[in-house]
């Protein structure tokens, strides 16, 4: 991935419209669910492999 360089004398300004309260709640719930799933994966115990000689 490469960076976008601004041409001389031109500034790129990106301004997003403000989020509504509903959008903020949806984003917060999504982030919380992703974190919960991530923590579940970490709790799976590792198994040991025993090799006989």
Buried (B, 14 or more C-beta within 10 A) or exposed (E): EEEEEEEEEEEEEEEEEEEEEEEEEEEEEEEEEEEEEEEEEEEEEEEEEEEEE
